[in-house]
Amino acid sequence: QVQLVESGGGLVQPGGSLRLSCAASGSIFRINTMNWYRQAPGKERELVATITSGVSTNYADSVKGLFTNSRDNAANMGYLQMNSLKPEDTAVYSCNASITPIFGRAMEYWGKGTLVTVSS
């Protein structure tokens, strides 16, 4: 049973920083593309950042130069470093990944999310 669990959310002041983690567990052969999504109150879920198995990254225009997506393949971990946070960054952040199990084909998995609140 593959599972993704996010951590690191909390309350921060505008201009502050926060580091989110995504831990994958289970019978994993390889984590392929890993993504971060967020959903703010009253808004649709949006893609924030993507990182491939080759560590190539892509970001939403609103966070380019401010957020940094990274991963540690040996530890089955993903990270999202968020700097210069603004109130509009307040949202539930969720980890999503394509994962190949030890035996089987790649499947898509979701974490349940972690809340980030940016407020003075």
DSSP file with accessible surface (Angstrom, degrees, kcal/mol):
  #  RESIDUE AA STRUCTURE BP1 BP2  ACC     N-H-->O    O-->H-N    N-H-->O    O-->H-N    TCO  KAPPA ALPHA  PHI   PSI    X-CA   Y-CA   Z-CA
    1    1 A Q              0   0  204      0, 0.0     2,-0.3     0, 0.0    24,-0.0   0.000 360.0 360.0 360.0 109.7    0.0    0.0    0.0
    2    2 A V        -     0   0   16     24,-0.2     2,-0.4    25,-0.1    24,-0.2  -0.609 360.0-176.8 -79.8 138.5    1.7    3.2   -1.2
    3    3 A Q  E     -A   25   0A 112     22,-2.2    22,-2.2    -2,-0.3     2,-0.4  -0.996  18.1-157.0-139.7 141.3    1.0    6.3    0.9
    4    4 A L  E     -A   24   0A   7    106,-0.5   108,-0.5    -2,-0.4     2,-0.4  -0.978  13.1-175.3-116.5 132.3    2.0   10.0    0.6
    5    5 A V  E     -A   23   0A  61     18,-2.1    18,-2.6    -2,-0.4     2,-0.2  -0.982   9.1-154.4-132.0 121.9    2.0   12.1    3.8
    6    6 A E  E     +A   22   0A  14     -2,-0.4     2,-0.3    16,-0.2    16,-0.2  -0.601  18.4 168.3 -90.1 154.6    2.7   15.9    3.8
    7    7 A S  E     +A   21   0A  64     14,-1.9    14,-2.7    -2,-0.2   107,-0.1  -0.966  40.8  69.3-154.3 166.3    4.1   17.8    6.7
    8    8 A G        +     0   0   35      1,-0.3    11,-0.3    -2,-0.3    -1,-0.0   0.349  60.9 134.8 105.3  -4.9    5.5   21.3    7.5
    9    9 A G        +     0   0   29     12,-0.1    -1,-0.3    84,-0.1     2,-0.3  -0.222  22.1 114.0 -71.3 166.4    2.4   23.4    7.2
   10   10 A G  E     -d  116   0B  29    105,-0.6   107,-2.8   104,-0.1     2,-0.5  -0.988  63.6 -43.4 163.6-165.7    1.5   26.1    9.8
   11   11 A L  E     +d  117   0B 128     -2,-0.3     2,-0.3   105,-0.2   107,-0.2  -0.842  53.7 167.9 -99.5 127.2    1.1   29.8   10.4
   12   12 A V  E     -d  118   0B  21    105,-2.6   107,-2.4    -2,-0.5     3,-0.1  -0.953  33.0-112.3-135.1 155.4    3.7   32.2    9.1
   13   13 A Q    >   -     0   0  138     -2,-0.3     3,-2.4   105,-0.2    72,-0.2  -0.492  49.3 -83.2 -81.2 153.9    3.9   36.0    8.7
   14   14 A P  T 3  S+     0   0   59      0, 0.0    72,-0.2     0, 0.0    -1,-0.1  -0.333 120.9  26.9 -54.2 136.8    3.9   37.6    5.3
   15   15 A G  T 3  S+     0   0   54     70,-3.5    69,-0.6     1,-0.3    71,-0.1   0.287 100.6 118.9  88.8  -9.0    7.4   37.6    3.9
   16   16 A G    <   -     0   0   25     -3,-2.4    69,-2.4    69,-0.3     2,-0.3  -0.117  57.1-122.7 -81.7-178.1    8.3   34.5    5.9
   17   17 A S        -     0   0   63     66,-0.2     2,-0.3    67,-0.2    66,-0.2  -0.900  21.0-178.0-129.1 156.0    9.4   31.1    4.8
   18   18 A L  E     - B   0  82A  31     64,-2.4    64,-3.3    -2,-0.3     2,-0.5  -0.989  15.3-146.8-151.9 144.7    8.1   27.5    5.2
   19   19 A R  E     - B   0  81A 128     -2,-0.3     2,-0.3   -11,-0.3    62,-0.2  -0.964  14.1-161.0-119.0 118.7    9.4   24.1    4.0
   20   20 A L  E     - B   0  80A   0     60,-2.7    60,-2.2    -2,-0.5     2,-0.3  -0.721   5.3-156.4 -95.8 146.9    6.9   21.4    3.2
   21   21 A S  E     -AB   7  79A  20    -14,-2.7   -14,-1.9    -2,-0.3     2,-0.4  -0.927   8.3-161.6-122.4 148.2    7.8   17.7    3.0
   22   22 A a  E     -AB   6  78A   0     56,-2.7    56,-2.2    -2,-0.3     2,-0.5  -0.961  11.4-165.3-129.2 112.1    6.1   14.8    1.2
   23   23 A A  E     -AB   5  77A  39    -18,-2.6   -18,-2.1    -2,-0.4     2,-0.4  -0.868   2.1-160.3-102.7 125.4    7.0   11.4    2.5
   24   24 A A  E     +A    4   0A  11     52,-2.5     2,-0.3    -2,-0.5   -20,-0.2  -0.858  14.8 175.3-103.3 137.6    6.3    8.3    0.3
   25   25 A S  E     +A    3   0A  57    -22,-2.2   -22,-2.2    -2,-0.4     2,-0.3  -0.935  28.7  60.7-138.1 162.6    6.1    4.9    1.9
   26   26 A G  S    S-     0   0   45     -2,-0.3     2,-2.0   -24,-0.2   -24,-0.2  -0.745  99.2 -24.7 118.5-168.0    5.2    1.4    0.8
   27   27 A S  S    S+     0   0   73     -2,-0.3    75,-1.7    76,-0.0     2,-0.5  -0.527  78.8 169.9 -83.1  77.2    6.5   -1.1   -1.8
   28   28 A I  E     +E  101   0B  23     -2,-2.0     3,-0.1    73,-0.2    -2,-0.1  -0.786  28.1 174.4-100.0 128.9    8.0    1.5   -4.0
   29   29 A F  E    S-     0   0B 131     71,-2.6     2,-0.3    -2,-0.5    -1,-0.2   0.834  75.4 -11.9 -90.9 -45.1   10.3    0.8   -6.9
   30   30 A R  E     -E  100   0B 115     70,-2.0    70,-3.1    46,-0.0     2,-0.6  -0.968  53.5-137.2-158.9 137.8   10.6    4.3   -8.2
   31   31 A I  E     -E   99   0B   7     -2,-0.3    68,-0.2    68,-0.2     3,-0.1  -0.894  29.0-176.0 -93.1 122.8    8.9    7.7   -7.8
   32   32 A N  E     -     0   0B  24     66,-3.2     2,-0.1    -2,-0.6    -1,-0.1   0.512  55.6  -0.3 -89.4-124.9    8.4    9.3  -11.2
   33   33 A T  E     -     0   0B  50     19,-0.1    65,-2.6    64,-0.1     2,-0.4  -0.440  67.7-162.1 -68.6 136.7    7.0   12.8  -11.5
   34   34 A M  E     -EF  97  51B   1     17,-3.0    17,-2.7    63,-0.2     2,-0.3  -0.975   9.1-172.9-122.2 135.9    6.1   14.5   -8.2
   35   35 A N  E     -EF  96  50B  21     61,-4.0    61,-2.5    -2,-0.4     2,-0.4  -0.889  18.9-145.6-128.6 156.3    3.8   17.5   -8.0
   36   36 A W  E     -EF  95  49B   0     13,-2.7    12,-2.8    -2,-0.3    13,-1.6  -0.993  21.2-178.7-119.3 129.3    2.6   20.0   -5.4
   37   37 A Y  E     -EF  94  47B  52     57,-2.8    57,-2.5    -2,-0.4     2,-0.3  -0.822   6.3-162.2-116.5 161.5   -1.0   21.4   -5.6
   38   38 A R  E     -EF  93  46B  14      8,-2.3     8,-2.8    -2,-0.3     2,-0.4  -0.995   7.4-163.8-143.4 151.6   -2.8   23.9   -3.5
   39   39 A Q  E     -E   92   0B  83     53,-1.7    53,-2.2    -2,-0.3     6,-0.2  -0.947  10.2-160.8-137.3 114.2   -6.4   24.8   -2.9
   40   40 A A    >   -     0   0   20      4,-0.4     3,-2.3    -2,-0.4    51,-0.2  -0.534  43.3 -75.9 -88.0 158.2   -7.4   28.1   -1.3
   41   41 A P  T 3  S+     0   0  112      0, 0.0    -1,-0.1     0, 0.0     3,-0.1  -0.299 118.9   5.5 -55.4 127.9  -10.8   28.7    0.3
   42   42 A G  T 3  S+     0   0   92      1,-0.2     2,-0.3    -3,-0.1    -2,-0.0   0.524 114.1 100.2  77.3   5.6  -13.4   29.3   -2.4
   43   43 A K  S <  S-     0   0  135     -3,-2.3    -1,-0.2     1,-0.0     2,-0.1  -0.818  74.8-103.4-122.2 162.0  -11.0   28.5   -5.2
   44   44 A E        -     0   0  174     -2,-0.3    -4,-0.4     1,-0.1     2,-0.2  -0.423  47.4 -91.1 -77.7 156.4  -10.2   25.6   -7.4
   45   45 A R        -     0   0  111     -6,-0.2     2,-0.3    -2,-0.1    -6,-0.2  -0.463  48.7-165.2 -66.0 136.9   -7.2   23.4   -6.9
   46   46 A E  E     -F   38   0B  81     -8,-2.8    -8,-2.3    -2,-0.2     2,-0.5  -0.945  23.9-112.5-128.3 149.8   -4.1   24.6   -8.8
   47   47 A L  E     +F   37   0B  75     -2,-0.3   -10,-0.2   -10,-0.2     3,-0.1  -0.679  33.5 174.4 -79.6 125.7   -0.8   23.1   -9.8
   48   48 A V  E     -     0   0B   1    -12,-2.8    12,-2.5    -2,-0.5     2,-0.3   0.852  58.9  -4.3 -98.7 -47.6    2.0   24.9   -8.0
   49   49 A A  E     -FG  36  59B   1    -13,-1.6   -13,-2.7    10,-0.2     2,-0.4  -0.998  52.4-161.7-153.9 150.0    5.2   22.9   -8.8
   50   50 A T  E     -FG  35  58B  21      8,-2.6     8,-2.0    -2,-0.3     2,-0.4  -0.987   4.1-174.9-133.7 142.3    6.4   19.8  -10.6
   51   51 A I  E     -FG  34  57B   4    -17,-2.7   -17,-3.0    -2,-0.4     6,-0.2  -0.986  14.8-148.1-138.4 129.9    9.6   17.9  -10.5
   52   52 A T    >   -     0   0   42      4,-2.3     3,-1.9    -2,-0.4   -19,-0.1  -0.290  36.0 -97.5 -87.1 175.7   10.4   14.9  -12.7
   53   53 A S  T 3  S+     0   0   66      1,-0.3    -1,-0.1     2,-0.1    20,-0.1   0.738 128.4  55.5 -64.9 -21.4   12.5   11.9  -11.9
   54   54 A G  T 3  S-     0   0   55      2,-0.1    -1,-0.3     0, 0.0     3,-0.1   0.159 120.7-111.9 -94.1  15.4   15.4   13.7  -13.6
   55   55 A V    <   +     0   0   90     -3,-1.9     2,-0.3     1,-0.2    -2,-0.1   0.627  65.6 150.5  61.9  20.4   14.9   16.7  -11.2
   56   56 A S        -     0   0   68      1,-0.0    -4,-2.3     2,-0.0     2,-0.3  -0.667  31.5-154.6 -75.0 135.4   13.6   19.0  -14.0
   57   57 A T  E     -G   51   0B  50     -2,-0.3     2,-0.3    -6,-0.2    -6,-0.2  -0.830  20.5-174.2-119.4 153.5   11.2   21.5  -12.4
   58   58 A N  E     -G   50   0B 102     -8,-2.0    -8,-2.6    -2,-0.3     2,-0.3  -0.987  10.9-167.1-139.3 148.0    8.3   23.6  -13.5
   59   59 A Y  E     -G   49   0B  51     -2,-0.3   -10,-0.2   -10,-0.2   -11,-0.1  -0.954  29.1-102.1-135.9 152.3    6.4   26.3  -11.5
   60   60 A A    >>  -     0   0   24    -12,-2.5     3,-1.7    -2,-0.3     4,-0.9  -0.427  41.1-115.0 -64.2 147.5    3.3   28.3  -11.6
   61   61 A D  G >4 S+     0   0  134      1,-0.3     3,-0.6     2,-0.2    -1,-0.1   0.849 113.0  62.1 -56.3 -33.9    4.0   31.8  -12.7
   62   62 A S  G 34 S+     0   0   62      1,-0.2    -1,-0.3     3,-0.0   -14,-0.0   0.686 112.4  34.4 -69.0 -17.4    2.8   33.2   -9.4
   63   63 A V  G X> S+     0   0    0     -3,-1.7     4,-2.4   -15,-0.2     3,-2.3   0.407  80.7 130.4-119.4   1.0    5.6   31.3   -7.5
   64   64 A K  T << S+     0   0  120     -4,-0.9     4,-0.1    -3,-0.6    -3,-0.0  -0.337  82.9  12.3 -60.1 132.4    8.5   31.4   -9.9
   65   65 A G  T 34 S+     0   0   82      2,-0.4    -1,-0.3     1,-0.1     3,-0.1   0.337 125.9  64.7  82.4  -7.5   11.7   32.6   -8.1
   66   66 A L  T <4 S+     0   0   44     -3,-2.3    17,-1.7     1,-0.2     2,-0.3   0.728  95.3  49.5-114.7 -39.5    9.9   32.2   -4.7
   67   67 A F  E  <  -C   82   0A   3     -4,-2.4     2,-0.4    15,-0.2    -2,-0.4  -0.816  64.2-158.8-104.8 147.4    9.3   28.5   -4.3
   68   68 A T  E     -C   81   0A  73     13,-2.6    13,-2.9    -2,-0.3     2,-0.4  -0.985   3.6-156.3-129.8 122.7   11.8   25.7   -4.9
   69   69 A N  E     +C   80   0A   7     -2,-0.4     2,-0.3    11,-0.2    11,-0.2  -0.802  24.9 157.1 -97.6 134.6   10.8   22.1   -5.6
   70   70 A S  E     -C   79   0A  47      9,-2.3     9,-2.8    -2,-0.4     2,-0.3  -0.930  19.9-156.7-148.7 172.0   13.3   19.3   -4.7
   71   71 A R  E     -C   78   0A  30     -2,-0.3     2,-0.5     7,-0.3     7,-0.2  -0.993  16.7-148.5-153.0 156.1   13.5   15.6   -4.0
   72   72 A D  E >>> -C   77   0A  69      5,-2.9     5,-2.2    -2,-0.3     4,-0.6  -0.905  15.7-173.1-125.6  97.4   15.6   13.0   -2.3
   73   73 A N  G >45S+     0   0   83     -2,-0.5     3,-0.8     1,-0.2    -1,-0.1   0.859  82.2  56.7 -64.1 -37.6   15.1    9.8   -4.2
   74   74 A A  G 345S+     0   0   99      1,-0.2    -1,-0.2     2,-0.1    -2,-0.0   0.835 115.5  38.2 -62.8 -31.3   17.0    7.6   -1.8
   75   75 A A  G <45S-     0   0   51     -3,-0.5    -1,-0.2     2,-0.1    -2,-0.2   0.408 107.0-124.3 -98.4  -0.4   14.7    8.7    1.0
   76   76 A N  T <<5 +     0   0   49     -3,-0.8   -52,-2.5    -4,-0.6     2,-0.4   0.915  65.9 139.0  54.2  46.5   11.5    8.7   -1.1
   77   77 A M  E   < -BC  23  72A  37     -5,-2.2    -5,-2.9   -54,-0.2     2,-0.3  -0.930  38.9-166.3-124.3 145.4   11.0   12.4   -0.1
   78   78 A G  E     -BC  22  71A   0    -56,-2.2   -56,-2.7    -2,-0.4     2,-0.3  -0.934  10.8-163.0-123.9 152.9    9.9   15.5   -1.8
   79   79 A Y  E     -BC  21  70A  36     -9,-2.8    -9,-2.3    -2,-0.3     2,-0.4  -0.983  14.4-163.2-138.2 147.0   10.2   19.1   -0.6
   80   80 A L  E     -BC  20  69A   0    -60,-2.2   -60,-2.7    -2,-0.3     2,-0.6  -0.932  11.7-161.0-129.8 107.2    8.7   22.5   -1.4
   81   81 A Q  E     -BC  19  68A  61    -13,-2.9   -13,-2.6    -2,-0.4     2,-0.6  -0.806  10.3-164.8 -87.9 121.3   10.7   25.4    0.0
   82   82 A M  E     +BC  18  67A   0    -64,-3.3   -64,-2.4    -2,-0.6     2,-0.3  -0.937  10.2 177.5-115.1 118.1    8.4   28.5    0.1
   83   83 A N        +     0   0   55    -17,-1.7   -66,-0.2    -2,-0.6   -67,-0.1  -0.786  59.3  20.9-116.7 160.9   10.0   31.9    0.5
   84   84 A S  S    S-     0   0   64    -69,-0.6    -1,-0.2    -2,-0.3   -67,-0.2   0.910  83.7-160.3  50.6  49.3    8.5   35.5    0.6
   85   85 A L        -     0   0    2    -69,-2.4   -70,-3.5    -3,-0.2   -69,-0.3  -0.292   8.2-161.0 -66.4 142.9    5.1   34.1    1.4
   86   86 A K    >   -     0   0   61    -72,-0.2     3,-2.5   -71,-0.1     4,-0.3  -0.827  33.6-107.1-119.9 157.5    2.1   36.3    0.8
   87   87 A P  G >  S+     0   0   70      0, 0.0     3,-1.9     0, 0.0    31,-0.4   0.847 118.4  62.9 -53.6 -34.2   -1.5   36.1    2.2
   88   88 A E  G 3  S+     0   0  116      1,-0.3   -48,-0.1   -48,-0.0    -3,-0.0   0.580  89.6  69.4 -70.1  -7.8   -2.7   34.8   -1.1
   89   89 A D  G <  S+     0   0    2     -3,-2.5    -1,-0.3    29,-0.1     2,-0.2   0.523  70.5 120.0 -82.1  -7.3   -0.4   31.7   -0.7
   90   90 A T    <   +     0   0   32     -3,-1.9     2,-0.3    -4,-0.3    27,-0.2  -0.421  41.7 109.8 -60.4 124.7   -2.8   30.6    2.1
   91   91 A A  E    S- H   0 116B   1     25,-1.9    25,-2.7    -2,-0.2     2,-0.6  -0.973  74.5 -81.6-177.5 168.9   -4.1   27.2    1.1
   92   92 A V  E     -EH  39 115B  58    -53,-2.2   -53,-1.7    -2,-0.3     2,-0.5  -0.860  46.8-150.6 -87.7 121.9   -4.1   23.5    1.7
   93   93 A Y  E     -EH  38 114B   0     21,-3.0    21,-2.2    -2,-0.6     2,-0.4  -0.848  13.8-168.7-100.7 129.5   -1.0   22.1   -0.1
   94   94 A S  E     -E   37   0B   5    -57,-2.5   -57,-2.8    -2,-0.5     2,-0.4  -0.923  15.8-136.1-122.8 141.8   -1.2   18.5   -1.3
   95   95 A a  E     -E   36   0B   0     -2,-0.4    16,-2.6   -59,-0.2     2,-0.4  -0.758  23.0-178.9 -93.3 138.9    1.5   16.2   -2.7
   96   96 A N  E     +EI  35 110B   3    -61,-2.5   -61,-4.0    -2,-0.4     2,-0.3  -0.997   5.5 170.8-137.7 140.0    0.8   14.2   -5.8
   97   97 A A  E     -EI  34 109B   0     12,-2.0    12,-2.6    -2,-0.4     2,-0.6  -0.999  35.9-128.9-152.5 147.8    3.1   11.7   -7.5
   98   98 A S  E     - I   0 108B  39    -65,-2.6   -66,-3.2    -2,-0.3     2,-0.4  -0.886  39.9-174.0 -90.4 121.3    3.3    9.0  -10.2
   99   99 A I  E     -EI  31 107B   0      8,-3.0     8,-2.4    -2,-0.6   -68,-0.2  -0.975  22.0-148.9-127.4 131.6    4.8    6.0   -8.4
  100  100 A T  E     -E   30   0B  19    -70,-3.1   -71,-2.6    -2,-0.4   -70,-2.0  -0.872  23.2-142.6 -95.0 119.5    6.0    2.6   -9.9
  101  101 A P  E     -E   28   0B  25      0, 0.0     3,-0.3     0, 0.0   -73,-0.2  -0.236  29.9 -98.7 -74.1 171.0    5.5   -0.2   -7.3
  102  102 A I  S    S+     0   0   88    -75,-1.7     2,-0.5     1,-0.3   -74,-0.1   0.908 118.0  21.5 -57.1 -42.5    8.0   -3.0   -7.0
  103  103 A F  S    S+     0   0  197    -76,-0.3    -1,-0.3     2,-0.1     2,-0.3  -0.952 116.7  34.3-128.5 112.5    5.7   -5.2   -9.1
  104  104 A G  S    S-     0   0   52     -2,-0.5     2,-0.2    -3,-0.3     3,-0.1  -0.833  84.9 -56.7 140.6-177.3    3.2   -3.4  -11.3
  105  105 A R        -     0   0  221     -2,-0.3    -6,-0.1     1,-0.1    -2,-0.1  -0.605  63.3 -80.3 -99.1 160.2    2.7   -0.4  -13.4
  106  106 A A        -     0   0   48     -2,-0.2     2,-0.3    -6,-0.2    -6,-0.3  -0.275  50.3-175.6 -60.5 140.0    2.9    3.3  -12.4
  107  107 A M  E     -I   99   0B 113     -8,-2.4    -8,-3.0    -3,-0.1     2,-0.4  -0.916  25.4-112.7-133.8 159.9    0.0    4.7  -10.6
  108  108 A E  E     -I   98   0B 118     -2,-0.3     2,-0.3   -10,-0.2   -10,-0.2  -0.804  33.5-173.8 -98.1 134.8   -1.0    8.2   -9.4
  109  109 A Y  E     -I   97   0B  60    -12,-2.6   -12,-2.0    -2,-0.4     2,-0.4  -0.910   8.1-155.7-128.6 153.8   -1.2    8.8   -5.6
  110  110 A W  E     -I   96   0B  99     -2,-0.3  -106,-0.5   -14,-0.2   -14,-0.2  -0.972   9.3-141.0-128.7 142.5   -2.3   11.8   -3.4
  111  111 A G        -     0   0   10    -16,-2.6  -106,-0.2    -2,-0.4     3,-0.1  -0.491  29.8-115.5 -87.0 169.7   -1.6   12.9    0.1
  112  112 A K        -     0   0  193   -108,-0.5  -107,-0.1     1,-0.2   -18,-0.1   0.625  58.6-115.7 -86.0 -12.2   -4.3   14.4    2.2
  113  113 A G        -     0   0   18    -18,-0.1     2,-0.4   -21,-0.0   -19,-0.2  -0.011  14.1-118.2 102.7 157.3   -2.7   17.8    2.4
  114  114 A T  E     - H   0  93B  23    -21,-2.2   -21,-3.0  -107,-0.1     2,-0.4  -0.999  28.6-119.7-135.5 137.7   -1.2   20.2    4.9
  115  115 A L  E     - H   0  92B  97     -2,-0.4  -105,-0.6   -23,-0.2     2,-0.5  -0.631  22.5-169.7 -85.8 129.0   -2.6   23.7    5.7
  116  116 A V  E     -dH  10  91B   0    -25,-2.7   -25,-1.9    -2,-0.4     2,-0.5  -0.977   4.5-173.1-114.8 123.2   -0.4   26.8    5.2
  117  117 A T  E     -d   11   0B  46   -107,-2.8  -105,-2.6    -2,-0.5     2,-0.6  -0.975   6.3-166.9-120.5 120.6   -1.7   30.1    6.6
  118  118 A V  E     +d   12   0B   5     -2,-0.5     2,-0.3   -31,-0.4  -105,-0.2  -0.924  32.5 134.7-108.6 111.2    0.0   33.3    5.8
  119  119 A S              0   0   63   -107,-2.4    -2,-0.1    -2,-0.6   -33,-0.0  -0.995 360.0 360.0-156.7 148.3   -1.2   36.1    8.1
  120  120 A S              0   0  131     -2,-0.3  -107,-0.1  -107,-0.2    -1,-0.1   0.518 360.0 360.0 -87.2 360.0    0.2   39.0   10.2
